[in-house]
Amino acid sequence: MHDFVIRNALLVDGLGSAPARGDLGVSGGKIVEVGKAKESYREAVDADGLALMPGIIDNHTHYDAQLTWDPLASPSPALGVTTAIIGNCGFTIAPCRPADRELIMRNLTQVEGMALEVLRAGTRWGFETVPEFFDMLERQGVALNVAGFVGHSSVRTYVMGEDAPRRAATPAEVAKMKEIVLDGVRSGAVGFATSTSGNHNGYGGIPMPSRLADEAELRELTGCLAEAGRGVFMLTKGSHTSISFLEDIAANCGRPVIVAALLHNNVSPRATFDELQAIAAANARGRRMLGAVSCCPLTMDFTLHSPYVFEGLKAWKPALSLKGEAYKALLKKKTFRDEVRNEIAAPSAGVRLFNGEWDKVYAGLRTIEDLAREAGKDPLDTLLDLALSENLDTEFSALLLNSDEDAVGRMLRDPNSLVSLSDAGAHLTLFNDAGFGLHLLGHWVRKLGILSLEEAVRRLTSHPATVFGIPGRGKLEKGSFADLMLFDPATVDRGPKRRVQDLPGGGMRLITPPVGVHGVWVNGVKVAGEKGMAKLDRMPGRVLREFDS
Ligand SMILES: [Zn+2]
């Protein structure tokens, strides 16, 4: 007798086949039948025409710290995510010596928008090395499957200590880093992740350590993937990192290279397409490269207490280390404002979050452009004066990037793109795109018809599974793991964002509820139903440590 069967579903297999009516049987955490069920089962669910797909693989999350206090990785499983890849951009919490814990947490507060009180109250530090971190997650249990990168910034801090964000590494230091990366990949990391992005600053505005790496260091460390014969290299790219350099790396290590973050920018609308084209040309020469794109408009809610939106600007740098009255005094200064204004007005070579689109920055229901015109003032002055008059508590909401649906649609369909960049677990008060998969199905498939249902499902499931070498997942096939999502294609979506105060120590974050999701299973165990997360007697997820070479 097998475990359960879902009958009469519209099966979307994850491989891109046309959806077809049928049943799907599960036993021992695996799919035992697809099509017409002939075996006998202890339990049967009538899907009544709802669609059944493989669970979503979210390949860009930052759940590293959260998983140590929240094995559910809330809110992802309820949003259909059955596998999460952590440690993106290289911002991991392992390896970490006890003496560096505070530093790692402080950096995460700045670079990933996590509150320090939350991290201090929540993070459990029962590990020092990368393998020990995976072992700890395994012992503690996880609700969904988790695969983790070795993170460059943490490796650098481990080897170089306080110098990590300050200088290039010596050959001896690089050699030590290589040992850690190799050990991490051999003990079950999914690859190696780094960032050269100017948006990535640590505590007090100091660059994240990986930004100090020279090209030789990047070549050496990615060489570990060639040596191990497995793993993916992911990089969040700064403006000075060229696709041709990354192609070189891809050629040297022979491994897939994921280039983030290709977010469309209305002010330089060609940039992401030029990059996709360069990636296509590299692939034509035999590389395996993908541009990480997002199906969500990048919107951020912020106050001037922590304006991530501006913090990547060079001219904003002096503000990063200031607090209280000194910070307010700087915000009032004309020279500071002029420099910020000039930088925003100049063209940007790389991904810049804010590009002077004041008509897309809201204070309440009014745009800053409107308010500025009305007051006969410059928009930056308008925003800063408004915030200063309200003790910096004014809440702004900015639609920053990826808002041109025609352009984003073309990027989502590009064969050289990877649907990615949810950033789940990070930027907790700024935005929450953990429901990106539901948004792809609701917005881009149903409302806009830009992607077919089967292609969208493929891009959320077997495509990332293949790229990351995750065996036995991302497809509805006999013998595969029973990671599943049952949903209604006529209503599926993510609901409106709302604020909840559920983090350790009472921290706030934004979440979006699922819409049209009827069931989510991880390794054959139901983790969520129509009313959200199910009660779990045990954690059904696995820490994935074996990958295809
Ligand atoms: Zn990231």
Residues whose N, C-alpha, C, O or C-beta is under 5 A from the ligand:
A	BS01	ZN	N88 C89
